[in-house]
Amino acid sequence: MQITATLKDGNATLQLITNSSRADFTVNDASHLAGDLEAILSNPEADAIDRHYRVVPSDTGVSVETNQGRFALPWRHILPVVNGLRG
């Protein structure tokens, strides 16, 4: 399993790649997403962050939620995603 992230024109794309499939999840107006993920990584007991998207911490990582659905992000993948968004 590989999770990557990119930020283009203010919109983030989170991508999950496995041996047999690929799934893309788009977060519009995500200019603060990297900082939000980093804030929860540094304080896993923090409350959820609410913008027009929502970042919700859990025991296994965080969930990034929008009107279109949610993307589960395990703890070990948060820093690479942050780096990809800031890339």
N, C-alpha and C positions, 0 to 999 in steps of 0.2 A: 504494500500500500504506500502510495506517495501522495502528499497533499502539497499543492503549490498555490501561490497567490500572485496576482498582478493588479496594478492600479493604473487605469488609463482614463483620462478625461474625468477624473473624480469618481469613477465607478470601479469597484473591486470585483474581480472574478476569482473565486475559490474553486479549485479543481481537485477532485479526488480521482486518482488513477489506480486501478488494480490490474491484475493479470488479464482479466476478461472484460473490463468495462471502464468507462470514463464518465464522470458526472461533473457538470459545471453549475455553479451557483453564483448569481450576480447580486451584488449589494450596491444599489444606486446611492450617489452622494455619500461616498464612504471615506472622505478625506480624514476623518478622525478614527477610523477603524483600527489602524495599527497602534495608535496610542491607547485606545480602549482595551485592546487585547493585551498589550504590555502592562497596563494598569492592573488588570485582573491576574496576570501571571505573577506580578510582584505581590499581590494580595489576594490569594485564592478565596478568602472568606468575604470578599467585598460583595456588596449588593449588585444586582444586575444593572447594567448600564442601558439606559433608555434614550434613544434618539429616534429617528424614523425607522431605524433598525434596533434590535435589542441584542445585547451580549449577556448571556446567562451562565454563570459558573456552576459547575457540578463536581461530583467526586472524580469523574473521569476526564474532565476538561471543560470546554465551554461550548455553548450552542449559540450560533449566530442566526437570529431569526428576523425574517421580513414578512411582508404580506404574502409573498410567493412560497414561503416554506422555511425550512431551517437546515443548517449545516452543522453537524457535530464535529468538533475539532478537539482531538485528544491533547492532553497537556504537552506531550513531547513534540507536537507539531506546531505549537503556537509561535515559538521564536522563529522558525523558518518562514512561517506565514508573515509575521511582522517584517522580517527582512525582505521578503518578496514584495510586500506592499510599499516598502520604503525604497526598494531597489532602484 
